[in-house]
Amino acid sequence: WADSAVMIRCRFKVRPLDQWSVRREFLKRLKDDFDAAGIEIPFPHVTVYAGVARDGTAPAFPVKRSKDSA
């Protein structure tokens, strides 16, 4: 989670077993408010280069597909 996490901590007093519906409603309202304000949470992107040559070019990376992955 480290690089991709956005941690927001809140505490609410709720009746027993209401915590799940309160949590869902809070997250929905938070997302709606962020969207309305144009707030986006950027996440890091990773590019993996396998076997980069000295001139900066990289050969095609062979990918094999097994019978089970379809």
MARVO-219581 format. One line per 4 residues: number of its first residue (from 1); for each residue x, y, z of C-alpha. Coordinates in Angstrom, 1 decimal. Example, Ala and Ser with C-alpha at 12.3 -4.5 7.8 and 13.67 -1.06 7.14 Angstrom:
REM residues 2
1 = 12.3,-4.5,7.8 | 13.7,-1.1,7.1
END
This chain:
REM residues 70
1 = 0.0,0.0,0.0 | 2.8,2.4,0.7 | 3.3,4.2,-2.6 | -0.4,3.9,-3.6
5 = -2.1,4.7,-0.4 | -4.1,7.7,0.6 | -4.8,7.5,4.3 | -7.7,9.5,5.8
9 = -8.5,8.7,9.4 | -11.9,9.7,10.9 | -13.8,8.6,13.9 | -17.6,8.5,14.2
13 = -19.8,7.4,17.0 | -22.4,5.1,15.6 | -24.8,2.4,16.9 | -23.6,-1.2,16.8
17 = -23.5,-2.7,13.3 | -24.1,0.7,11.7 | -20.4,1.3,11.2 | -20.4,-0.4,7.7
21 = -23.2,1.7,6.3 | -21.7,4.9,7.8 | -18.3,4.0,6.3 | -19.8,3.5,2.9
25 = -21.8,6.7,3.0 | -18.7,8.7,4.2 | -16.5,7.3,1.4 | -19.2,8.0,-1.2
29 = -19.6,11.6,0.0 | -15.9,12.1,0.2 | -15.5,10.9,-3.4 | -18.4,13.0,-4.6
33 = -16.9,16.1,-2.9 | -13.4,15.4,-4.3 | -14.9,14.9,-7.8 | -16.9,18.2,-7.5
37 = -13.8,20.1,-6.4 | -11.7,18.5,-9.2 | -9.4,16.8,-6.8 | -7.6,13.7,-8.2
41 = -5.3,11.4,-6.3 | -2.3,10.6,-8.5 | -0.8,7.2,-8.2 | 2.8,6.4,-9.2
45 = 3.5,4.6,-12.5 | 6.3,2.2,-12.9 | 8.0,1.4,-16.2 | 10.2,-1.7,-16.3
49 = 12.9,-1.9,-18.9 | 14.4,-5.4,-19.3 | 17.8,-5.6,-20.9 | 18.4,-2.0,-21.9
53 = 21.4,-1.6,-24.3 | 24.0,1.1,-23.8 | 22.5,3.2,-26.6 | 19.2,3.3,-24.6
57 = 17.3,0.9,-26.8 | 15.7,-2.2,-25.4 | 15.0,-5.5,-27.2 | 11.5,-6.9,-27.2
61 = 10.7,-8.7,-24.0 | 9.6,-12.2,-24.6 | 6.2,-13.1,-23.0 | 5.0,-16.6,-22.9
65 = 1.4,-17.6,-22.3 | 0.6,-20.8,-20.6 | -2.4,-22.9,-21.3 | -4.1,-22.0,-18.0
69 = -4.1,-18.2,-18.6 | -6.9,-17.6,-21.0
END
